[in-house]
Amino acid sequence: YQSILDRIRMPIQQLRAVLESVEASQQDREWLRLQTQGELDDTRLVDAAVGEQLVFMRRGNPPPMSGLFQHLPKRLLFAVDVSASMARFNDWDKRLDRAASMVALLMESLDGFEHKFDYAVKGHSG
């Protein structure tokens, strides 16, 4: 593990600098319905035909609801190939070594950012 860390020390520092500047937004943007302008809401076509004005939707931040604020970290899931071919072809193209370096880079870079990011690394053999 230490030899992997020695190879990726600089990329870890660079990724940590990026992660420090990331602000996890409290709310993701969503479609705001019942708007007077924007894109026509397909679910309100009949209302538009009879003259209703609030038949549009647009992307934006939803209005805040009192008492419902949750300051949760962003959730990240990383899927990693752990199939037998990773070890079988490692001598040829170093795919297992690169995957191990990538996972170490993620774990070392995200260390200490638990308040911003909740991450998991899952292996798949598919």
C-alpha positions as CSV (number, residue, x, y, z in Angstrom):
1,Y,0.0,0.0,0.0
2,Q,2.8,2.4,0.8
3,S,4.3,1.9,-2.7
4,I,1.0,2.8,-4.2
5,L,0.8,5.9,-2.0
6,D,4.2,7.0,-3.0
7,R,3.2,6.9,-6.7
8,I,0.0,8.9,-6.2
9,R,1.1,11.5,-3.6
10,M,0.8,14.4,-6.0
11,P,-2.6,13.5,-7.4
12,I,-3.9,13.1,-3.9
13,Q,-2.9,16.6,-3.0
14,Q,-4.5,17.9,-6.2
15,L,-7.7,16.1,-5.6
16,R,-7.8,17.3,-2.0
17,A,-7.5,20.9,-3.1
18,V,-10.4,20.4,-5.4
19,L,-12.5,18.7,-2.7
20,E,-11.8,21.6,-0.3
21,S,-13.3,24.1,-2.7
22,V,-16.5,22.0,-3.3
23,E,-19.5,23.2,-1.4
24,A,-22.2,20.6,-1.2
25,S,-25.4,22.3,-2.1
26,Q,-28.2,22.0,0.4
27,Q,-30.7,21.2,-2.3
28,D,-30.4,19.9,-5.8
29,R,-32.2,21.8,-8.6
30,E,-35.5,20.4,-9.7
31,W,-38.4,21.1,-12.0
32,L,-40.6,23.9,-10.6
33,R,-44.1,23.5,-11.8
34,L,-47.0,26.0,-12.0
35,Q,-44.9,28.7,-13.5
36,T,-46.0,31.6,-15.8
37,Q,-42.9,31.1,-18.0
38,G,-40.5,28.4,-19.0
39,E,-41.0,25.1,-20.8
40,L,-44.5,23.9,-21.4
41,D,-45.5,21.3,-18.8
42,D,-46.8,18.2,-20.7
43,T,-49.0,17.3,-17.8
44,R,-50.9,20.6,-18.1
45,L,-51.8,20.6,-21.8
46,V,-55.6,20.5,-21.1
47,D,-55.3,23.4,-18.7
48,A,-53.3,25.4,-21.3
49,A,-56.0,24.8,-23.9
50,V,-58.7,26.3,-21.6
51,G,-56.6,29.4,-20.8
52,E,-54.8,28.6,-17.6
53,Q,-51.7,30.7,-17.2
54,L,-49.7,28.5,-14.8
55,V,-48.8,25.7,-17.3
56,F,-45.0,26.1,-17.5
57,M,-42.1,24.6,-15.6
58,R,-38.5,25.6,-15.2
59,R,-35.4,24.3,-13.4
60,G,-34.5,26.0,-10.2
61,N,-34.1,25.6,-6.4
62,P,-37.3,24.7,-4.6
63,P,-38.6,27.2,-2.1
64,P,-37.3,26.4,1.4
65,M,-39.6,24.5,3.7
66,S,-39.3,25.5,7.4
67,G,-38.1,22.7,9.7
68,L,-37.1,20.4,6.9
69,F,-33.4,21.4,6.4
70,Q,-31.1,18.5,6.5
71,H,-27.4,19.1,6.3
72,L,-26.3,15.8,4.8
73,P,-23.2,15.1,2.9
74,K,-23.3,14.1,-0.8
75,R,-23.4,10.4,-1.3
76,L,-20.9,8.8,-3.8
77,L,-20.8,5.2,-4.9
78,F,-17.7,3.9,-6.8
79,A,-18.1,0.6,-8.6
80,V,-14.8,-1.2,-9.2
81,D,-14.1,-4.2,-11.4
82,V,-12.8,-7.1,-9.3
83,S,-13.3,-9.9,-11.8
84,A,-10.6,-12.5,-12.5
85,S,-9.6,-10.8,-15.7
86,M,-8.1,-7.9,-13.6
87,A,-5.5,-10.2,-12.2
88,R,-5.1,-12.4,-15.3
89,F,-4.2,-9.4,-17.6
90,N,-2.4,-7.4,-15.0
91,D,1.0,-8.5,-16.4
92,W,0.0,-7.3,-19.8
93,D,-1.6,-3.9,-19.2
94,K,-1.4,-3.3,-15.4
95,R,-5.1,-2.9,-15.1
96,L,-5.2,-4.2,-11.5
97,D,-2.4,-1.9,-10.4
98,R,-4.2,1.1,-11.9
99,A,-7.5,0.1,-10.3
100,A,-5.7,-0.3,-6.9
101,S,-4.1,3.1,-7.4
102,M,-7.4,4.7,-8.3
103,V,-9.1,3.3,-5.2
104,A,-6.3,4.4,-3.0
105,L,-6.5,7.9,-4.5
106,L,-10.2,8.1,-3.8
107,M,-9.9,6.9,-0.2
108,E,-6.9,9.0,0.7
109,S,-8.3,12.1,-1.0
110,L,-11.7,11.8,0.7
111,D,-10.2,11.1,4.1
112,G,-11.2,14.0,6.4
113,F,-14.1,15.1,4.2
114,E,-16.8,13.0,5.9
115,H,-18.8,16.2,6.5
116,K,-19.1,16.8,2.8
117,F,-19.0,13.3,1.2
118,D,-20.3,9.9,2.2
119,Y,-18.7,7.4,-0.1
120,A,-18.7,3.7,-0.7
121,V,-16.5,1.5,-2.9
122,K,-18.2,-1.6,-4.2
123,G,-16.6,-4.4,-6.1
124,H,-18.3,-6.2,-9.0
125,S,-17.4,-9.2,-10.9
126,G,-19.5,-9.2,-13.9
